[in-house]
Amino acid sequence: MKGEQERVLVERARNDPVAFAALYEVYVDRVYNYIYQRTGNRSDAEDLTARTFLKAFVHLEHYVFRGIPFSAWLYRIAHNAVANWYRDRRRHQGVSLDALVAYGEDDEKPEDVAQARQEQLTLLEAIRRLPPERQQLLILKFSDGLRNAEIARIMGRTEGAIKSLYHRTLLALRRELQNDKMG
Amino acid sequence: MEHKDLLEVLAAHADQLGCGSTDSAQDLPPAEQAEELRSLLQLAEQVKAALAPVGPSPAYKRRLALDLTEMASRRRSGDLLIAPHSSNREVIIRAAIGSAVALAGGIVYLVRTHMQGRSRPIGQVRT
């Protein structure tokens, strides 16, 4: 969605609370996906998505455009909701099977399918052991398909810093996977 | 390869993946296809595959949309007042109290209707 369209929707929602529904429709899938990738299960993703939109609805009057898109503001609310969730529960969620991309729909052998599933499970677990901001970067880049410029706005960094963080994140992830293999 | 160039190659590759391209390092100059770089590019592709987007169920989306719309309607009509610094919990509690009051009213109405029906004179009771 272009910045100007987003601005119009936000202004409408400020003047008429019922118009918030339009913003919800535009962003609910992205917010849900982001939270799901961080938590790894549907139940918590649903709960935290509801909290995120409730908070956005209540605090919309405090949102000031100033170059930060509404989507970035919404992602920050979602990010904080997940951070609080981890802090409250003091746990790192295991990866549920429904997080795995479907394999075996073609003519693959069952043992190959099982191995592919296990490799993906190991990778997802390694991703969830990364620091929150690195997880956020990978999800925004690969799951939401955002460009570095947009990720930089959401995370409050420069584009160069995002490129650098991405490199460090891949290196850290590779180390995690190597440790898994050795351990 | 310079560190800065490495960052650029990785960023460009990630953008390619975002567009659905799976050409790996094919477009890169041969000199840059070192083992180290190859390994990172492959890992990026695996991460992309593992983090396939997941959407909410249609039923959940509808339910949350209805909840938000109802809350917005009540806010517009002045039934739902949100103090500037009220927390989510306060809003939820207020909404719950409102719902409980409405439910209690319904129950009282049903009980009274039932009691009135039972206390009618025998001549008014249909047979």
Boltz contact constraints between the chains, C-beta under 6 A:
constraints:
  - contact:
      token1: [A, 17]
      token2: [B, 72]
      max_distance: 6.0
  - contact:
      token1: [A, 17]
      token2: [B, 75]
      max_distance: 6.0
  - contact:
      token1: [A, 17]
      token2: [B, 76]
      max_distance: 6.0
  - contact:
      token1: [A, 18]
      token2: [B, 72]
      max_distance: 6.0
  - contact:
      token1: [A, 18]
      token2: [B, 76]
      max_distance: 6.0
  - contact:
      token1: [A, 20]
      token2: [B, 72]
      max_distance: 6.0
  - contact:
      token1: [A, 21]
      token2: [B, 69]
      max_distance: 6.0
  - contact:
      token1: [A, 24]
      token2: [B, 68]
      max_distance: 6.0
  - contact:
      token1: [A, 28]
      token2: [B, 61]
      max_distance: 6.0
  - contact:
      token1: [A, 29]
      token2: [B, 55]
      max_distance: 6.0
  - contact:
      token1: [A, 32]
      token2: [B, 56]
      max_distance: 6.0
  - contact:
      token1: [A, 33]
      token2: [B, 53]
      max_distance: 6.0
  - contact:
      token1: [A, 33]
      token2: [B, 54]
      max_distance: 6.0
  - contact:
      token1: [A, 36]
      token2: [B, 54]
      max_distance: 6.0
  - contact:
      token1: [A, 37]
      token2: [B, 51]
      max_distance: 6.0
  - contact:
      token1: [A, 46]
      token2: [B, 60]
      max_distance: 6.0
  - contact:
      token1: [A, 50]
      token2: [B, 64]
      max_distance: 6.0
  - contact:
      token1: [A, 54]
      token2: [B, 88]
      max_distance: 6.0
  - contact:
      token1: [A, 55]
      token2: [B, 88]
      max_distance: 6.0
  - contact:
      token1: [A, 58]
      token2: [B, 82]
      max_distance: 6.0
  - contact:
      token1: [A, 101]
      token2: [B, 52]
      max_distance: 6.0
  - contact:
      token1: [A, 120]
      token2: [B, 50]
      max_distance: 6.0
  - contact:
      token1: [A, 123]
      token2: [B, 46]
      max_distance: 6.0
  - contact:
      token1: [A, 123]
      token2: [B, 50]
      max_distance: 6.0
  - contact:
      token1: [A, 124]
      token2: [B, 50]
      max_distance: 6.0
  - contact:
      token1: [A, 138]
      token2: [B, 47]
      max_distance: 6.0
  - contact:
      token1: [A, 141]
      token2: [B, 14]
      max_distance: 6.0
  - contact:
      token1: [A, 142]
      token2: [B, 47]
      max_distance: 6.0
  - contact:
      token1: [A, 142]
      token2: [B, 48]
      max_distance: 6.0
  - contact:
      token1: [A, 142]
      token2: [B, 51]
      max_distance: 6.0
  - contact:
      token1: [A, 143]
      token2: [B, 51]
      max_distance: 6.0
  - contact:
      token1: [A, 143]
      token2: [B, 53]
      max_distance: 6.0
  - contact:
      token1: [A, 145]
      token2: [B, 18]
      max_distance: 6.0
  - contact:
      token1: [A, 163]
      token2: [B, 7]
      max_distance: 6.0
  - contact:
      token1: [A, 163]
      token2: [B, 11]
      max_distance: 6.0
  - contact:
      token1: [A, 167]
      token2: [B, 7]
      max_distance: 6.0
  - contact:
      token1: [A, 167]
      token2: [B, 10]
      max_distance: 6.0
  - contact:
      token1: [A, 170]
      token2: [B, 40]
      max_distance: 6.0
  - contact:
      token1: [A, 170]
      token2: [B, 43]
      max_distance: 6.0
  - contact:
      token1: [A, 174]
      token2: [B, 43]
      max_distance: 6.0
